[in-house]
Structure formats: C-alpha cells, structure tokens
Amino acid sequence: MVLNYGTGSGFEFVLEGENVMLMHPDPEGVPPQLEEVEFSFKKVLRRGVLQEKKGPSIATEEAVLIPTGGRRTPVSVPA
C-alpha cells in the first residue's frame, strides 16, 4: 500500500506499508499484520530537466520507519 500526496509546490508526502499474512494450517489462526510502515517527505530544491527546465533536478528526501512490533517467525506446515 502506498499513499502519495504531492502539493504541487515542490513538496510530496508518502505513507507506505506492507500487509503481510503468514502461512498457517488454520486460515483463522494468524491475522494479517501491517509491517514496514514508512513515512517520507520529499522536497524539490532545484527544478531542472525532470520539471521541463534547464539543468539538473535536485531534491531531498527524509524518511521515518515506524516500528510495528511484528516479528516474522517461520511456521512449519505439515506436508
């Protein structure tokens, strides 16, 4: 899942994460977990060829990985 919002004035906000469902013999036994949640903020410092201007485009990006507390543990499934 990725939610991306650009303000049009050189700012962009992104929220992303993965919905993980571990394999388990009982489908009701393990609920899905939201993992790898990240919030990032992007800012264009210099408009260039990527914005149809002359010269290089320069941008910065800061990101925060939000802890979810979920741990992946291997589950053995009987054959």
KEMAR-244211 format. One record per residue (C-alpha): x, y, z. Coordinates in steps of 0.25 Angstrom, whole numbers. Example, Ala and Ser with C-alpha at 12.3 -4.5 7.8 and 13.67 -1.06 7.14 Angstrom:
BEGIN
+-------+-------+-------+
:     x :     y :     z :
+-------+-------+-------+
:    49 :   -18 :    31 :
:    55 :    -4 :    29 :
+-------+-------+-------+
END
This chain:
BEGIN
+-------+-------+-------+
:     x :     y :     z :
+-------+-------+-------+
:     0 :     0 :     0 :
:     5 :    14 :    -4 :
:    -2 :    27 :    -1 :
:     5 :    38 :    -9 :
:     1 :    53 :    -8 :
:     8 :    64 :   -16 :
:     5 :    78 :   -12 :
:     9 :    84 :   -26 :
:    19 :    94 :   -20 :
:    31 :    84 :   -19 :
:    26 :    76 :    -7 :
:    22 :    62 :    -6 :
:    17 :    53 :     5 :
:    17 :    38 :     5 :
:    12 :    27 :    14 :
:    15 :    13 :    11 :
:    14 :    -1 :    17 :
:    12 :   -16 :    15 :
:     0 :   -24 :    19 :
:     6 :   -38 :    22 :
:    -1 :   -51 :    24 :
:     7 :   -62 :    29 :
:     4 :   -76 :    24 :
:    -2 :   -85 :    35 :
:   -10 :   -98 :    34 :
:   -22 :   -91 :    41 :
:   -27 :   -79 :    32 :
:   -33 :   -72 :    44 :
:   -21 :   -75 :    53 :
:   -12 :   -63 :    48 :
:   -17 :   -49 :    46 :
:   -11 :   -41 :    35 :
:     0 :   -31 :    40 :
:     4 :   -17 :    35 :
:    19 :   -17 :    34 :
:    30 :    -8 :    28 :
:    22 :     5 :    31 :
:    29 :    17 :    26 :
:    26 :    32 :    25 :
:    35 :    40 :    16 :
:    35 :    55 :    12 :
:    41 :    60 :    -1 :
:    45 :    74 :    -5 :
:    50 :    79 :   -19 :
:    62 :    88 :   -17 :
:    64 :    92 :   -31 :
:    55 :    90 :   -43 :
:    62 :    84 :   -55 :
:    60 :    74 :   -66 :
:    50 :    66 :   -59 :
:    41 :    78 :   -57 :
:    44 :    82 :   -72 :
:    54 :    93 :   -68 :
:    69 :    94 :   -72 :
:    80 :    87 :   -63 :
:    79 :    76 :   -53 :
:    68 :    74 :   -44 :
:    72 :    73 :   -29 :
:    63 :    68 :   -18 :
:    64 :    63 :    -3 :
:    56 :    52 :     4 :
:    55 :    49 :    18 :
:    48 :    36 :    23 :
:    44 :    30 :    36 :
:    42 :    15 :    38 :
:    31 :    13 :    48 :
:    33 :     1 :    57 :
:    21 :    -8 :    57 :
:    25 :   -19 :    67 :
:    22 :   -30 :    58 :
:    33 :   -41 :    57 :
:    33 :   -51 :    46 :
:    35 :   -65 :    51 :
:    36 :   -78 :    42 :
:    24 :   -86 :    42 :
:    25 :  -101 :    38 :
:    13 :  -106 :    30 :
:    11 :  -121 :    30 :
:    13 :  -128 :    16 :
+-------+-------+-------+
END
